[in-house]
């Protein structure tokens, strides 16, 4: 049987511009190796929050300074003691929907994957999870993005949608990541209708992880008229899961827009600020602490959109 999208043999992946920064995921820094060799020494109590800022056209805003941000933990303002934009590799998990409803969308979905990989950093690493009736690790970690694409090209759509179980499998795989900067990128056209895991379980697992979640939901304008509750609630599910990790869900109304949106996500991943602070309350209570980031840019705040990880779990005793 022929592949549903063209193989990438001979494709030349381009490295991203050195102006496209990569940053570590929000977590308590453990060593100075969090950033590149020679970076600022950071204390073990430092909390790092990756933050994306885009303008009204959805383009990254990359010229802000430390003084343009305010940061709050549990509604108490914190002093930003670390501020950085740095080019560093990412560990990325691609989650590819292969349920039966994807049959007519696979070609454009493959084009989206190709567009995403074209901006990859040569030091990035990738794995692939496909999911229909059940999730499957289609390819473990590899730095070869072309190899991942070629594997995507052989996927066949069939069955129902086990999206939540796929995220669960991807989070387990991500524990073997080499890089501190981690992200999941989902391509799917429907809500979950065949998982054992619940939305609450997966949301908690994401909050406890260092992983940002981005999603391309291929719902189209007919999403609100779909037959099942799972399909109708699919967009909201992806919104909720992405929001709390500092990622974003991009609904795809037109299949032709899919490659462009994929490249936009890739660029967003590489255009983040890192805000660091030492919490005023350093209790090792194991509790979830909410984080809020705001901008102080005069006259521009309403035109800018910020996306950031909205909290972290403090270490326990």
DRENGULO-726535 format. One record per residue (C-alpha): z, y, x; residue in three letters; residue number from 1. Coordinates in nm, 2 decimals. Layout:
BEGIN
Z|Y|X|ala|NUM
...
% end
This chain:
BEGIN
0.00|0.00|0.00|unk|1
-0.09|0.34|0.13|unk|2
0.18|0.59|0.22|unk|3
0.26|0.85|-0.04|unk|4
0.24|1.13|0.21|unk|5
0.05|1.16|0.54|unk|6
0.20|1.03|0.86|unk|7
0.30|1.28|1.12|unk|8
0.14|1.11|1.42|unk|9
0.01|1.39|1.65|unk|10
0.21|1.66|1.48|unk|11
0.36|1.91|1.73|unk|12
0.71|2.02|1.63|unk|13
0.78|2.38|1.74|unk|14
1.11|2.49|1.88|unk|15
1.28|2.77|1.70|unk|16
1.29|3.12|1.83|unk|17
1.58|3.20|2.06|unk|18
1.67|3.47|1.81|unk|19
1.76|3.20|1.55|unk|20
2.13|3.14|1.62|unk|21
2.31|2.82|1.55|unk|22
2.69|2.81|1.50|unk|23
2.97|2.55|1.46|unk|24
3.10|2.45|1.12|unk|25
3.42|2.59|0.98|unk|26
3.71|2.41|1.12|unk|27
4.01|2.45|1.35|unk|28
3.88|2.47|1.71|unk|29
4.03|2.21|1.94|unk|30
3.88|2.30|2.27|unk|31
3.67|2.57|2.44|unk|32
3.37|2.34|2.43|unk|33
3.32|2.43|2.07|unk|34
3.06|2.68|2.19|unk|35
2.84|2.68|2.50|unk|36
2.99|2.64|2.85|unk|37
3.14|2.96|2.96|unk|38
3.22|3.07|2.60|unk|39
3.53|3.25|2.51|unk|40
3.85|3.04|2.53|unk|41
3.98|2.98|2.18|unk|42
4.32|2.88|2.07|unk|43
4.38|2.55|1.88|unk|44
4.49|2.75|1.57|unk|45
4.16|2.94|1.55|unk|46
3.97|2.89|1.22|unk|47
3.60|2.93|1.24|unk|48
3.39|3.03|0.93|unk|49
3.01|3.02|0.95|unk|50
2.86|3.29|0.74|unk|51
2.50|3.35|0.63|unk|52
2.39|3.69|0.52|unk|53
2.05|3.74|0.35|unk|54
1.89|4.05|0.19|unk|55
1.74|4.09|-0.16|unk|56
1.42|3.91|-0.04|unk|57
1.62|3.61|0.09|unk|58
1.56|3.69|0.46|unk|59
1.84|3.65|0.71|unk|60
2.02|3.97|0.81|unk|61
2.10|3.93|1.18|unk|62
2.20|4.27|1.30|unk|63
2.56|4.29|1.18|unk|64
2.87|4.34|1.39|unk|65
3.23|4.23|1.36|unk|66
3.33|4.55|1.19|unk|67
3.08|4.48|0.91|unk|68
3.29|4.19|0.79|unk|69
3.63|4.15|0.62|unk|70
3.79|3.81|0.59|unk|71
4.08|3.69|0.37|unk|72
4.28|3.37|0.35|unk|73
4.46|3.30|0.02|unk|74
4.40|3.67|-0.06|unk|75
4.57|3.79|0.26|unk|76
4.34|3.98|0.49|unk|77
4.31|3.83|0.84|unk|78
4.22|4.00|1.17|unk|79
3.88|3.87|1.29|unk|80
3.95|3.78|1.66|unk|81
3.63|3.59|1.73|unk|82
3.28|3.69|1.64|unk|83
2.96|3.52|1.76|unk|84
2.60|3.43|1.71|unk|85
2.49|3.15|1.93|unk|86
2.20|2.91|1.96|unk|87
2.34|2.55|1.95|unk|88
2.21|2.22|1.83|unk|89
2.28|2.07|1.48|unk|90
2.35|1.72|1.35|unk|91
2.15|1.70|1.03|unk|92
2.14|1.43|0.76|unk|93
1.83|1.43|0.54|unk|94
1.90|1.28|0.19|unk|95
1.57|1.19|0.02|unk|96
1.55|1.10|-0.35|unk|97
1.34|0.79|-0.40|unk|98
1.41|0.73|-0.77|unk|99
1.12|0.65|-1.00|unk|100
1.09|1.01|-1.13|unk|101
0.99|1.13|-0.78|unk|102
0.66|0.94|-0.78|unk|103
0.44|1.24|-0.85|unk|104
0.65|1.47|-0.62|unk|105
0.66|1.26|-0.30|unk|106
0.36|1.42|-0.14|unk|107
0.50|1.78|-0.16|unk|108
0.85|1.65|-0.07|unk|109
0.70|1.50|0.25|unk|110
0.53|1.84|0.32|unk|111
0.87|2.00|0.28|unk|112
1.02|1.76|0.54|unk|113
0.74|1.84|0.78|unk|114
0.80|2.22|0.73|unk|115
1.17|2.17|0.80|unk|116
1.12|1.97|1.12|unk|117
0.88|2.23|1.26|unk|118
1.16|2.47|1.33|unk|119
1.39|2.20|1.48|unk|120
1.58|2.27|1.80|unk|121
1.48|2.01|2.06|unk|122
1.85|1.91|2.09|unk|123
1.90|1.86|1.72|unk|124
1.97|1.51|1.60|unk|125
1.88|1.36|1.26|unk|126
1.95|1.07|1.03|unk|127
1.79|0.97|0.70|unk|128
1.94|0.84|0.38|unk|129
1.71|0.74|0.10|unk|130
1.85|0.68|-0.25|unk|131
1.73|0.53|-0.57|unk|132
1.94|0.27|-0.75|unk|133
2.16|0.27|-0.43|unk|134
2.17|0.47|-0.11|unk|135
2.04|0.32|0.21|unk|136
2.06|0.44|0.57|unk|137
1.69|0.45|0.64|unk|138
1.73|0.58|0.99|unk|139
2.04|0.63|1.20|unk|140
2.08|0.93|1.44|unk|141
1.78|1.02|1.65|unk|142
1.66|1.33|1.83|unk|143
1.30|1.24|1.73|unk|144
1.22|1.44|1.42|unk|145
0.87|1.30|1.41|unk|146
1.01|0.95|1.39|unk|147
1.22|1.05|1.09|unk|148
0.92|1.21|0.92|unk|149
0.72|0.89|0.97|unk|150
0.99|0.69|0.81|unk|151
1.00|0.94|0.51|unk|152
0.62|0.88|0.47|unk|153
0.68|0.51|0.40|unk|154
0.94|0.56|0.13|unk|155
0.85|0.43|-0.22|unk|156
1.00|0.58|-0.54|unk|157
1.18|0.33|-0.77|unk|158
1.48|0.30|-0.99|unk|159
1.76|0.54|-1.09|unk|160
1.94|0.82|-0.90|unk|161
2.26|0.74|-0.69|unk|162
2.30|1.10|-0.55|unk|163
2.68|1.10|-0.52|unk|164
2.69|0.76|-0.34|unk|165
2.42|0.89|-0.11|unk|166
2.63|1.19|-0.01|unk|167
2.93|0.95|0.05|unk|168
2.72|0.74|0.28|unk|169
2.58|1.04|0.46|unk|170
2.94|1.18|0.52|unk|171
3.04|0.84|0.67|unk|172
2.73|0.85|0.90|unk|173
2.80|1.21|1.00|unk|174
3.13|1.10|1.16|unk|175
2.91|0.97|1.45|unk|176
2.75|1.31|1.50|unk|177
2.73|1.44|1.86|unk|178
2.73|1.81|1.76|unk|179
3.00|2.01|1.60|unk|180
2.75|2.19|1.38|unk|181
2.67|1.96|1.09|unk|182
2.46|1.99|0.77|unk|183
2.32|1.77|0.49|unk|184
1.99|1.86|0.34|unk|185
1.91|1.70|0.00|unk|186
1.57|1.67|-0.17|unk|187
1.61|1.55|-0.53|unk|188
1.46|1.60|-0.87|unk|189
1.75|1.50|-1.09|unk|190
2.12|1.47|-1.15|unk|191
2.32|1.15|-1.07|unk|192
2.30|0.86|-1.31|unk|193
2.38|0.55|-1.11|unk|194
2.67|0.63|-0.86|unk|195
3.01|0.47|-0.83|unk|196
3.16|0.78|-0.68|unk|197
3.25|1.07|-0.91|unk|198
3.17|1.44|-0.86|unk|199
3.53|1.52|-0.79|unk|200
3.56|1.25|-0.52|unk|201
3.25|1.38|-0.34|unk|202
3.36|1.74|-0.37|unk|203
3.69|1.66|-0.21|unk|204
3.52|1.46|0.06|unk|205
3.29|1.76|0.14|unk|206
3.59|2.00|0.15|unk|207
3.77|1.78|0.40|unk|208
3.46|1.75|0.62|unk|209
3.29|1.99|0.86|unk|210
2.96|1.96|0.68|unk|211
2.75|2.22|0.51|unk|212
2.53|2.10|0.22|unk|213
2.19|2.24|0.13|unk|214
1.98|2.11|-0.15|unk|215
1.63|2.15|-0.29|unk|216
1.65|2.06|-0.66|unk|217
1.31|1.99|-0.80|unk|218
1.40|2.06|-1.16|unk|219
1.13|2.29|-1.28|unk|220
1.15|2.50|-1.60|unk|221
1.20|2.18|-1.81|unk|222
1.54|2.10|-1.67|unk|223
1.73|2.22|-1.97|unk|224
1.52|2.00|-2.20|unk|225
1.57|1.67|-2.02|unk|226
1.69|1.38|-2.22|unk|227
2.01|1.27|-2.04|unk|228
2.33|1.46|-1.96|unk|229
2.29|1.37|-1.59|unk|230
1.95|1.53|-1.57|unk|231
2.05|1.84|-1.76|unk|232
2.36|1.89|-1.54|unk|233
2.18|1.82|-1.22|unk|234
2.12|2.18|-1.11|unk|235
2.49|2.27|-1.17|unk|236
2.61|1.97|-0.98|unk|237
2.40|2.07|-0.67|unk|238
2.52|2.43|-0.71|unk|239
2.89|2.33|-0.71|unk|240
2.86|2.09|-0.42|unk|241
2.67|2.34|-0.20|unk|242
2.87|2.64|-0.28|unk|243
3.21|2.53|-0.14|unk|244
3.06|2.41|0.19|unk|245
2.89|2.73|0.28|unk|246
2.55|2.59|0.21|unk|247
2.32|2.67|-0.08|unk|248
2.12|2.50|-0.36|unk|249
1.76|2.62|-0.39|unk|250
1.61|2.52|-0.73|unk|251
1.24|2.45|-0.71|unk|252
1.05|2.55|-1.02|unk|253
0.70|2.50|-0.86|unk|254
0.62|2.21|-0.64|unk|255
0.39|2.43|-0.43|unk|256
0.70|2.63|-0.32|unk|257
0.88|2.33|-0.18|unk|258
0.76|2.35|0.19|unk|259
0.83|2.72|0.20|unk|260
1.19|2.67|0.06|unk|261
1.24|2.39|0.31|unk|262
1.15|2.62|0.60|unk|263
1.37|2.89|0.46|unk|264
1.67|2.65|0.46|unk|265
1.59|2.55|0.82|unk|266
1.59|2.92|0.93|unk|267
1.91|2.99|0.73|unk|268
2.08|2.72|0.92|unk|269
1.98|2.89|1.24|unk|270
2.08|3.25|1.14|unk|271
2.46|3.22|1.10|unk|272
2.75|3.44|1.21|unk|273
3.08|3.28|1.32|unk|274
3.39|3.46|1.21|unk|275
3.71|3.33|1.38|unk|276
4.08|3.41|1.30|unk|277
4.42|3.28|1.36|unk|278
4.60|3.25|1.02|unk|279
4.91|3.45|0.98|unk|280
5.07|3.15|0.82|unk|281
5.03|2.87|1.07|unk|282
5.23|2.61|0.88|unk|283
5.09|2.25|0.92|unk|284
5.12|2.19|0.55|unk|285
4.80|1.98|0.50|unk|286
4.71|2.20|0.21|unk|287
4.37|2.36|0.12|unk|288
4.35|2.73|0.21|unk|289
4.09|2.94|0.03|unk|290
3.88|3.18|0.24|unk|291
3.68|3.49|0.12|unk|292
3.44|3.69|0.32|unk|293
3.31|4.04|0.22|unk|294
3.09|4.30|0.38|unk|295
3.17|4.66|0.46|unk|296
2.81|4.78|0.52|unk|297
2.78|5.12|0.35|unk|298
2.51|5.13|0.08|unk|299
2.39|4.78|0.16|unk|300
2.66|4.55|0.03|unk|301
2.50|4.51|-0.32|unk|302
2.17|4.41|-0.17|unk|303
2.31|4.15|0.06|unk|304
2.41|3.79|-0.03|unk|305
2.68|3.61|0.17|unk|306
2.73|3.23|0.19|unk|307
3.02|3.08|0.37|unk|308
3.26|2.79|0.37|unk|309
3.52|2.88|0.11|unk|310
3.82|2.71|0.26|unk|311
3.96|2.45|0.49|unk|312
4.24|2.19|0.49|unk|313
4.52|2.28|0.73|unk|314
4.64|2.00|0.96|unk|315
4.94|1.79|0.83|unk|316
5.27|1.74|1.01|unk|317
% end
